Amino acid sequence: MKRGTRGYVALVWGLRVAALALLIGAWLFANGPGKVSTLLLPPLGKVLELFGQLVISGEFWGNLWITLYSMLIAFVSAAVVGTLVGFWAARGQLRARTIEPLAVWGYMAPLFLFYPLFLLWFGAGPESKITLAAVSTVFPIVYGSIRAFRSVDPIYLRVASAYGASRRQTDWLIKLRASLPMLASAFRVGAAYSITTVLAAEVLSSTGGLGYILAKASQLFNVSQAFAILIGIVLFVAVLQLALNRLFRQRHAAGVG
Amino acid sequence: MAITATDLGVVYRSQRRGDTVALQHVDLRVAEGEFVTLIGPSGCGKSTLLHALGGLLAPTSGQVAVDDKPVTAPDPWRAAFIFQDYSLLPWKTILDNAAIGLRFAGRSRAERQAKAMEMLELVGLANFAKAYPHELSGGMQQRVAVARAMAMEPELLLMDEPFGALDEQTRQKLGDQMSRILTQNGKGVVMVTHSLDEAIFWADRIVVMSPRPGRIIREIVVDRPRPRDLDFIASDEFGEIRQELFRLISEPVEETAADATAPTGAVALRGGRG
């Protein structure tokens, strides 16, 4: 079947639903004939019931808000700083050569291990999560944006030059626009770093957030509750992903630039 | 406006491959409204010469001047480029692509849209103003590139194998259309081509270049008013010029084969840095 036809779209969605059904089937099998202990894997029915209660409780939404704004502040500040640094660095060979390996190092290094220090500096509240997540996120964005700005097709720069663009016009109207697709993928990686860092930090030590209530439920051996919260987190991330897709959707550049 | 290249030389410097002399001792004068074609074996520096004429490339020695004023940077009002690969901006509509020079010049939205629309009408693409480049065929994209250049009302058009990437039929049709437009507007044109027929059919004067280092080895005047009918191709005059060109270009073939690729990667662009 051809991509983009109605039948193809239906097939894709069918397969997605089938994958989900398979997961649910495996869960039900483990609960029933599989005889897996309910301590390890609570019954699906109970988890869903608890999830229902969770969604109508104010506690869930309050903590979701804490997690969401921590991520957003971390991501947006890292995106702005990272893009600016990347843009500045990409303008010179020397700068790019100096900064790119640093960015790669920060990207690969487990900066999360600095969390205890951040707790010391900023306390157990959201501030320590926001700063740690912003620091973790800025590196992949710097790296991605250096690469994005340096790989602008010289054809476009030649057009800019031949048609009299000033340096500023070349930067804004040509370079920035031409590097958007690669910038978008740097932002995606950055968003993943922000989400993971904030949630993991909340699980380890915090005063609120989805990671916090998850850790609390686990520590009290309330496994069904923990699973219900996990479902909530998974759905929350799925919504974030949809929002990101919408934000970075390429409308015109079908395959080019 | 006449454009003059005096003792022009261009050397591409590369640490890995050493220096490549692309142009050497080139003297060329293009008079107002004159149509000049540049022809020669691949890698002979035709495109380099064109880029240097437009100020897109700084010559290593010699100079390019317009009415005795040296050319140091591209100026689309003076000489507008039409590139071989069209090089439209894929994220802009056809109308905005045609208007890009006016956009860079800071003209108002209304003014540049009106001018761009007029030029799209000239090349028969007014219906595609709202489309994006990938929705157009190669021939149509090249017409947009022509409209983009014409929108600047330049005194000179610099065309780098403008029909090189097109199939024979499209080439002829577009060529015919273009020759009428250009002749009616009285524009001076310098066109790089590797097609003998194109070089003769369009030109007031054919400039033949040698393989690298590129030098001008011959200039042939085609003394027949433009625009020309297709009958011209069947004429004796055309046949004679064609034969001579063929001989001039095919002679040093062994030399060319050894280093046929032009070092385009080493071309330093003026203006925006890469």
Interface residues (C-beta under 8 A of the other chain):
Chain A: R91 V152 P154 I155 Y156 L157 R158 V159 A160 S161 A162 Y163 G164 A165 S166 R167 Q169 T170 D171 L173 I174 K175 R177 A178 L180 H252 A253 A254 G255 V256 G257
Chain B: G54 L56 P74 D75 P76 W77 A80 F81 F83 D85 S87 L89 P90 W91 I100 G101 R103 F104 A105 Y132 P133 H134 R148 M152 L269 R270 G271 G272 R273 G274
